[in-house]
Amino acid sequence: MALALQTFSTVKDANAALKAAGTRYLGGGTLVVRAANEGDVSVSSLIGSTEPALSAIIVSGDKVRIGASVTMAAIARHPDLVALARAARAVGGPAIRNVATVGGNLFAPAPYGDFTVALLALDAIVSTEGGEKPIETFLAKRESNHAIVTEVGFTLPAEGLRFLKVSRVKPKGVSVLCIAAVLEQAPDGTVSSAHIALGCMADRPMRAKAAEKALLGKKLTSDGIAPALAVASDGTSPVTDPIASAWYRNEVLPVHLGRLLLA
């Protein structure tokens, strides 16, 4: 069945068009077009928007706003987003990164969505025409989101973003698991704040809150991080797919989290 494509100059008009049955928003197309090619007949019309703000990257000091239509390739080469370059390059190969968008990645099911793991560690804010939501809140109910995502915003961390993707095929294989961490340390070297996000350890990116709590007040040494590694899998429900089993993902998570924390 042929798909119709409607393009609107504003997000407001595109949102209105999405109220019709059988419509789906088209960003980079890496999810929705693949679904259509695989036989998803629930979609009869694709909706897009060319509003310029969707493709904008705005960096003001340590504050960043990235439009939902910005591609992984654009992020990877942006001089002010070096902290996010590794996460952006973790998404597929060059052809995919040239079309895959920030907004689309927010909806990617496990084992995809590597860039969203980084955004979750950064405590990003997701904006739609209807308002703003913390990314953790947005992800919890992303299937019920009926408004087009317009941008994500976050603060660049003073001590950088730690990011690790584990895959069987390099450099562009599907994730076995993905970890991102933003840590702050007190003058004595102890962890004063910890945000750790996991990919493939649930059906969508999630925070490792038990590990975060266990890191507070500890130094980033083998002994200091041991309590966090012991509870790294608490609250997770990893996926089983052709890449890895849930059991395997649970087993290797503490190993790779330890490597990331000690890097």
C-alpha positions as CSV (number, residue, x, y, z in Angstrom):
1,M,0.0,0.0,0.0
2,A,1.4,3.4,-1.0
3,L,2.0,6.0,1.7
4,A,0.9,9.6,1.3
5,L,3.2,12.3,2.6
6,Q,2.0,15.6,3.9
7,T,4.5,18.3,4.8
8,F,3.5,21.4,6.9
9,S,5.5,24.6,7.5
10,T,4.6,24.7,11.2
11,V,4.5,22.1,14.0
12,K,1.0,23.4,14.9
13,D,-0.4,22.5,11.5
14,A,1.4,19.1,11.5
15,N,0.0,18.3,15.0
16,A,-3.5,19.1,13.7
17,A,-3.0,16.7,10.8
18,L,-1.9,13.9,13.1
19,K,-5.4,13.8,14.6
20,A,-6.6,12.0,11.5
21,A,-6.8,8.2,11.6
22,G,-3.8,6.3,10.1
23,T,-1.3,9.2,10.3
24,R,2.2,9.0,11.7
25,Y,4.8,11.6,12.1
26,L,7.9,11.3,9.9
27,G,11.2,12.6,11.2
28,G,14.2,10.8,9.8
29,G,12.1,7.8,8.9
30,T,14.4,5.1,10.4
31,L,11.5,3.7,12.5
32,V,8.3,4.5,10.7
33,V,9.5,3.7,7.2
34,R,11.0,0.4,8.3
35,A,7.8,-0.5,10.0
36,A,5.8,0.2,6.8
37,N,8.3,-1.8,4.8
38,E,7.8,-4.7,7.2
39,G,4.1,-4.7,6.6
40,D,2.6,-2.3,9.2
41,V,-0.7,-1.4,7.5
42,S,-1.9,0.8,10.4
43,V,-0.3,3.8,8.7
44,S,-1.7,5.3,5.5
45,S,-0.3,8.8,5.7
46,L,3.0,10.3,6.9
47,I,3.1,13.8,8.4
48,G,6.2,16.0,8.4
49,S,7.1,19.6,9.3
50,T,9.7,22.0,7.9
51,E,9.6,24.5,10.8
52,P,13.2,25.8,11.1
53,A,13.3,25.5,14.9
54,L,13.1,21.7,14.6
55,S,16.5,21.7,13.0
56,A,18.2,24.2,15.3
57,I,21.1,23.7,17.7
58,I,21.4,26.5,20.3
59,V,24.3,26.5,22.8
60,S,24.4,29.4,25.3
61,G,27.1,28.8,27.8
62,D,26.4,25.4,29.3
63,K,22.8,25.4,28.3
64,V,21.9,23.4,25.2
65,R,18.7,23.1,23.1
66,I,18.5,20.7,20.2
67,G,15.6,20.6,17.8
68,A,13.9,17.3,17.3
69,S,14.8,17.1,13.6
70,V,18.5,17.5,14.3
71,T,20.4,14.4,13.0
72,M,23.0,12.3,14.8
73,A,25.5,13.3,12.2
74,A,24.9,17.0,12.9
75,I,25.4,16.4,16.6
76,A,28.6,14.4,16.1
77,R,30.3,17.2,14.2
78,H,29.1,20.2,16.2
79,P,32.1,21.9,17.9
80,D,30.1,22.7,21.1
81,L,28.7,19.2,21.6
82,V,31.8,17.2,21.9
83,A,30.4,15.6,25.1
84,L,27.6,14.0,23.0
85,A,29.7,13.0,20.0
86,R,30.3,9.5,21.2
87,A,26.7,8.9,21.9
88,A,25.6,10.3,18.5
89,R,28.2,8.1,16.7
90,A,26.8,5.0,18.5
91,V,23.7,5.2,16.4
92,G,24.0,3.0,13.4
93,G,26.5,3.7,10.6
94,P,27.0,6.9,8.6
95,A,24.0,6.5,6.4
96,I,21.7,6.0,9.4
97,R,23.3,8.9,11.3
98,N,22.6,11.2,8.4
99,V,18.9,10.8,8.8
100,A,18.3,9.5,12.3
101,T,16.9,12.3,14.5
102,V,16.9,13.3,18.1
103,G,13.1,13.2,18.2
104,G,12.9,9.7,16.6
105,N,15.5,8.3,19.0
106,L,13.3,9.1,21.9
107,F,10.8,6.6,20.6
108,A,13.2,3.8,19.6
109,P,12.5,0.5,21.4
110,A,15.3,-1.6,22.9
111,P,17.9,-2.5,21.8
112,Y,17.9,0.8,20.0
113,G,17.7,4.3,21.4
114,D,21.4,4.7,22.4
115,F,21.4,8.5,22.2
116,T,18.3,8.7,24.5
117,V,20.4,6.9,27.1
118,A,22.8,9.9,27.1
119,L,19.9,12.4,27.3
120,L,18.5,10.5,30.3
121,A,21.8,10.7,32.1
122,L,21.8,14.5,31.4
123,D,18.3,14.9,32.9
124,A,17.1,16.4,29.7
125,I,13.8,18.2,29.3
126,V,11.6,17.2,26.4
127,S,9.5,19.9,24.8
128,T,6.3,19.5,22.7
129,E,3.8,22.1,21.6
130,G,1.8,21.2,24.7
131,G,4.7,22.0,27.2
132,E,7.8,20.5,28.8
133,K,8.4,17.2,30.6
134,P,11.5,15.7,32.3
135,I,12.8,13.0,30.0
136,E,12.2,10.3,32.6
137,T,8.5,11.3,32.8
138,F,8.3,11.5,29.0
139,L,9.8,8.0,28.4
140,A,7.5,6.4,31.0
141,K,4.5,7.3,28.8
142,R,6.0,8.0,25.4
143,E,3.4,5.8,23.6
144,S,0.6,8.0,24.8
145,N,2.4,11.2,23.6
146,H,0.1,12.7,21.0
147,A,2.1,15.9,20.3
148,I,5.1,16.3,18.1
149,V,8.4,16.6,20.1
150,T,10.0,19.9,19.2
151,E,13.3,19.9,21.1
152,V,15.3,18.6,24.0
153,G,17.2,20.8,26.4
154,F,19.9,20.1,29.0
155,T,22.9,21.5,30.8
156,L,26.3,20.4,29.8
157,P,27.9,18.7,32.8
158,A,31.0,20.3,34.3
159,E,32.8,17.0,34.6
160,G,31.6,15.5,31.3
161,L,29.4,12.7,30.1
162,R,30.6,9.2,30.4
163,F,29.2,6.9,27.7
164,L,29.7,3.3,26.8
165,K,28.0,1.1,24.2
166,V,28.6,-2.6,24.2
167,S,27.9,-4.5,20.9
168,R,29.0,-7.7,19.3
169,V,29.6,-6.1,15.9
170,K,31.8,-3.0,15.7
171,P,31.6,-0.2,15.0
172,K,27.8,-0.1,14.3
173,G,26.3,-3.2,15.8
174,V,23.1,-3.3,17.8
175,S,23.5,-2.8,21.5
176,V,24.0,-5.6,24.0
177,L,23.7,-2.8,26.5
178,C,24.4,0.9,26.8
179,I,25.4,3.0,29.8
180,A,25.7,6.8,30.3
181,A,26.8,8.5,33.5
182,V,27.1,12.1,34.7
183,L,29.0,12.3,38.0
184,E,30.0,15.2,40.2
185,Q,32.8,14.9,42.7
186,A,33.4,16.9,45.9
187,P,36.9,18.4,46.5
188,D,37.9,15.3,48.5
189,G,37.1,13.1,45.5
190,T,33.9,11.6,46.8
191,V,30.8,11.4,44.5
192,S,28.4,14.2,45.4
193,S,25.9,13.5,42.6
194,A,25.3,10.6,40.2
195,H,23.0,10.1,37.2
196,I,23.4,6.7,35.6
197,A,21.2,5.7,32.6
198,L,20.9,2.2,31.1
199,G,19.9,1.0,27.7
200,C,18.6,-2.5,26.9
201,M,18.0,-3.1,30.6
202,A,14.2,-2.5,30.1
203,D,12.0,-1.9,27.1
204,R,13.2,1.7,27.2
205,P,16.1,3.6,28.7
206,M,16.0,3.7,32.5
207,R,17.9,5.2,35.5
208,A,20.0,2.9,37.7
209,K,18.8,4.6,40.9
210,A,20.1,2.0,43.3
211,A,23.6,2.3,41.9
212,E,23.3,6.1,41.9
213,K,22.5,6.1,45.6
214,A,25.2,3.6,46.4
215,L,27.8,5.8,44.8
216,L,27.1,8.9,46.9
217,G,29.9,9.7,49.3
218,K,32.2,7.1,47.7
219,K,35.4,7.6,45.8
220,L,35.8,6.2,42.3
221,T,38.1,3.3,43.2
222,S,37.5,-0.4,42.9
223,D,36.4,-0.6,46.5
224,G,34.4,2.6,46.4
225,I,32.2,1.6,43.4
226,A,31.7,-2.0,44.6
227,P,28.4,-1.3,46.4
228,A,27.1,0.4,43.3
229,L,28.0,-2.6,41.1
230,A,26.4,-5.0,43.5
231,V,23.0,-3.3,43.0
232,A,23.4,-2.2,39.4
233,S,20.7,-4.6,38.2
234,D,18.1,-3.7,40.8
235,G,14.8,-2.7,39.2
236,T,15.9,-3.8,35.7
237,S,14.0,-6.1,33.4
238,P,16.4,-6.5,30.5
239,V,15.2,-7.6,27.1
240,T,16.0,-10.9,25.4
241,D,16.6,-10.7,21.7
242,P,18.8,-12.3,19.0
243,I,21.7,-10.1,20.3
244,A,21.7,-11.2,23.9
245,S,19.6,-12.8,26.6
246,A,18.2,-11.0,29.6
247,W,20.4,-13.3,31.8
248,Y,23.6,-12.3,29.9
249,R,22.8,-8.6,30.1
250,N,22.3,-8.8,33.8
251,E,25.6,-10.6,34.2
252,V,27.7,-8.2,32.2
253,L,26.1,-4.9,33.4
254,P,28.3,-4.7,36.6
255,V,31.4,-5.4,34.6
256,H,30.9,-2.7,32.0
257,L,29.5,-0.2,34.6
258,G,32.7,-0.7,36.6
259,R,34.8,0.0,33.6
260,L,32.9,3.2,32.8
261,L,33.1,4.4,36.4
262,L,36.9,3.8,36.6
263,A,37.7,5.2,33.2
